[in-house]
Amino acid sequence: MRYSALRVIKEGLTGNRGWQPVWRDPEPKAEYDIIIIGGGGHGLATAYYLAKEHGVTNVAVLEKGYLGGGNVGRNTTLVRANYFLPGNSEFYSHSLKLWEGMEHDLNYNAMHSQRGLINLFHSDAQRDAFVRRGNAMINQGDDAILLDRDGVRKMVPYLDFDNTRFPIYGGLYHPRGGTARHDAVAWGYARGADQRGVDLIQQCEVTGIDIEGGVVKGVQTTRGAIRAKKVGIVVAGRSGQVAAMAGMRLPIESHVLQAFVTEGLKPCIDHVVSFGMGHFYISQSDKGGLVFGGDLDFYASYAARGNLPMVEHVMEAGMTLMPMIGKARVLRSWGGIMDMTPDGSPIIDKTDTEGLFIDCGWCYGGFKAVPASGFAFAHLMATGRPHDTAEKFRLDRFRTGVSIMDEEGTGAQHNLH
Ligand SMILES: Cc1cc2nc3c(=O)[nH]c(=O)nc-3n(C[C@H](O)[C@H](O)[C@H](O)COP(=O)(O)OP(=O)(O)OC[C@H]3O[C@@H](n4cnc5c(N)ncnc54)[C@H](O)[C@@H]3O)c2cc1C
């Protein structure tokens, strides 16, 4: 079924009886060409592009819970292409272009809103760093505009410009940055993959990876053994645990990141505002809630909830930047588990086991990366060659020290800077 405005009107007038389930609920087959472990954004996008770009449809996505129940539905929904280092820069640029065509491609409303993102700076040194970043973005073909203090004041007058601890010197404006409805992205890719014949199998936890003579043969699951010619591990915060099933020890720490939303308010924040000095970023959802977050909880954990010291820290940062936020009531907060690699950049690569591939290391940038990661991982799994935009995301960079992409100079321990 194709979605359209006409369809919505027709269904509205006929009691909404014509809608069909968005994807099937198939039983697992005994064997697939490709098994994707993990039904988050990256796993579903990989399955979609395998089918669409490479015609590989004998594919199963195995998800231990429900589709989109992981980090893809827990993030603060920011989408941007303002990375600085070669490797990351072209990858996120490609991702933003895929975002821009995604809703047409998937025939699904992901509520992608390019409302513009402003990264604030508070010193001459920070301005220099943002000028360099902005030039790198423009060289990459993306957009960046340097704003002075008055330029920022014009766009976001509600900030505290008189704060003496963090005076606002200006901002780097990225007009094509913005937000998207996070779980709709998972649902859109799931629907697109299902329509092309991919089996999406929920409540199916992978408990083991079968390897014989250095070649992957399939997986053990809570719904029985399933054979496969190729297996892709795409389980975000659980990468270390699932890779261990194949005898791998990854250069990854799993940390909790928290997010917060207030009660619904009238529209008051038009852009995404990022306050690096205070570790705070904020946007307003279409329902009116102010959605904001901060930094990691700074200890390794698999608990998908956070602790109070970080709640206090994020609230303090919010009050420092925009005291008006103190009037809003926080509705709820939640946490998700994030992969942190030593250089804060991801891994999309083959492993030493033939037929076993891994896509992991997604920390703060993992949501905006969903389309490009799925695209590149599908390319790698289908052709055996890395896609041009992701060829630097090699696993062995942490062994050889070559091509480390330490975007923020902080690596796995963001509290050390
Ligand atoms: C609070 C928070 C805010 C964030 N904000 C942003 C943001 O604004 N912008 C941005 O770009 N990124 C953001 N991120 C990061 C981003 O959400 C993640 O990096 C990204 O979603 C991870 O990839 P995923 O969607 O595939 O993960 P997930 O949705 O977690 O998918 C992995 C799936 O694997 C499944 N799985 C795990 N183990 C198994 C197993 N053994 N068998 C079968 N299935 C298994 C899980 O159940 C899960 O559904 C944020 C993250 C958090 C937590």
The ligand as a Tripos MOL2 file, in Angstrom:
@<TRIPOS>MOLECULE
LIG
   53    58     1     0     0
SMALL
NO_CHARGES

@<TRIPOS>ATOM
      1 C1         19.6120    9.6000   24.9640 C.3       1 LIG1
      2 C2         20.2470    9.4830   23.6180 C.ar      1 LIG1
      3 C3         20.2640   10.5820   22.7770 C.ar      1 LIG1
      4 C4         20.8430   10.4820   21.5220 C.ar      1 LIG1
      5 N1         20.7700   11.5640   20.6760 N.ar      1 LIG1
      6 C5         21.2440   11.4470   19.4110 C.ar      1 LIG1
      7 C6         21.0640   12.5230   18.4880 C.ar      1 LIG1
      8 O1         20.4340   13.5420   18.8000 O.2       1 LIG1
      9 N2         21.5730   12.3860   17.2360 N.ar      1 LIG1
     10 C7         22.2610   11.2720   16.8540 C.ar      1 LIG1
     11 O2         22.7360   11.2250   15.7260 O.2       1 LIG1
     12 N3         22.4120   10.2120   17.7030 N.ar      1 LIG1
     13 C8         21.9070   10.2660   18.9560 C.ar      1 LIG1
     14 N4         22.0230    9.2090   19.8200 N.ar      1 LIG1
     15 C9         22.7340    8.0110   19.3630 C.3       1 LIG1
     16 C10        21.8830    7.0750   18.5240 C.3       1 LIG1
     17 O3         20.5700    6.9830   19.0210 O.3       1 LIG1
     18 C11        22.5220    5.6810   18.4980 C.3       1 LIG1
     19 O4         23.9050    5.7810   18.2290 O.3       1 LIG1
     20 C12        21.8900    4.8010   17.4130 C.3       1 LIG1
     21 O5         20.4880    4.8140   17.5180 O.3       1 LIG1
     22 C13        22.4170    3.3810   17.5520 C.3       1 LIG1
     23 O6         22.0890    2.5670   16.4560 O.3       1 LIG1
     24 P1         20.7190    1.7310   16.3060 P.3       1 LIG1
     25 O7         19.6360    2.6450   15.9750 O.co2     1 LIG1
     26 O8         20.9370    0.6360   15.3300 O.co2     1 LIG1
     27 O9         20.5860    1.1460   17.7790 O.3       1 LIG1
     28 P2         19.4070    0.3680   18.4900 P.3       1 LIG1
     29 O10        18.0970    0.9650   18.1630 O.co2     1 LIG1
     30 O11        19.7940    0.2390   19.9200 O.co2     1 LIG1
     31 O12        19.4620   -1.0370   17.7390 O.3       1 LIG1
     32 C14        20.1940   -2.1740   18.1670 C.3       1 LIG1
     33 C15        19.2040   -3.3040   18.3100 C.3       1 LIG1
     34 O13        19.9000   -4.5250   18.5360 O.3       1 LIG1
     35 C16        19.0930   -5.3300   19.3480 C.3       1 LIG1
     36 N5         19.9020   -6.3990   19.9420 N.ar      1 LIG1
     37 C17        20.8690   -6.2820   20.8810 C.ar      1 LIG1
     38 N6         21.3720   -7.4960   21.1900 N.ar      1 LIG1
     39 C18        20.7010   -8.3920   20.4220 C.ar      1 LIG1
     40 C19        20.7800   -9.7990   20.2920 C.ar      1 LIG1
     41 N7         21.6200  -10.5330   21.0150 N.pl3     1 LIG1
     42 N8         19.9260  -10.4260   19.4270 N.ar      1 LIG1
     43 C20        19.0450   -9.7010   18.6710 C.ar      1 LIG1
     44 N9         18.9340   -8.3470   18.7630 N.ar      1 LIG1
     45 C21        19.7660   -7.7080   19.6260 C.ar      1 LIG1
     46 C22        18.5310   -4.3510   20.3730 C.3       1 LIG1
     47 O14        17.3830   -4.8590   21.0100 O.3       1 LIG1
     48 C23        18.2660   -3.1260   19.5130 C.3       1 LIG1
     49 O15        16.9210   -3.0430   19.0610 O.3       1 LIG1
     50 C24        21.4550    9.2730   21.0960 C.ar      1 LIG1
     51 C25        21.4290    8.1580   21.9370 C.ar      1 LIG1
     52 C26        20.8210    8.2590   23.1850 C.ar      1 LIG1
     53 C27        20.8040    7.0480   24.0670 C.3       1 LIG1
@<TRIPOS>BOND
     1     1     2 1
     2     2     3 ar
     3     2    52 ar
     4     3     4 ar
     5     4     5 ar
     6     4    50 ar
     7     5     6 ar
     8     6     7 ar
     9     6    13 1
    10     7     8 2
    11     7     9 ar
    12     9    10 ar
    13    10    11 2
    14    10    12 ar
    15    12    13 ar
    16    13    14 ar
    17    14    15 1
    18    14    50 ar
    19    15    16 1
    20    16    17 1
    21    16    18 1
    22    18    19 1
    23    18    20 1
    24    20    21 1
    25    20    22 1
    26    22    23 1
    27    23    24 1
    28    24    25 2
    29    24    26 1
    30    24    27 1
    31    27    28 1
    32    28    29 2
    33    28    30 1
    34    28    31 1
    35    31    32 1
    36    32    33 1
    37    33    34 1
    38    33    48 1
    39    34    35 1
    40    35    36 1
    41    35    46 1
    42    36    37 ar
    43    36    45 ar
    44    37    38 ar
    45    38    39 ar
    46    39    40 ar
    47    39    45 ar
    48    40    41 1
    49    40    42 ar
    50    42    43 ar
    51    43    44 ar
    52    44    45 ar
    53    46    47 1
    54    46    48 1
    55    48    49 1
    56    50    51 ar
    57    51    52 ar
    58    52    53 1
@<TRIPOS>SUBSTRUCTURE
     1 LIG1         1 GROUP 0 **** ****
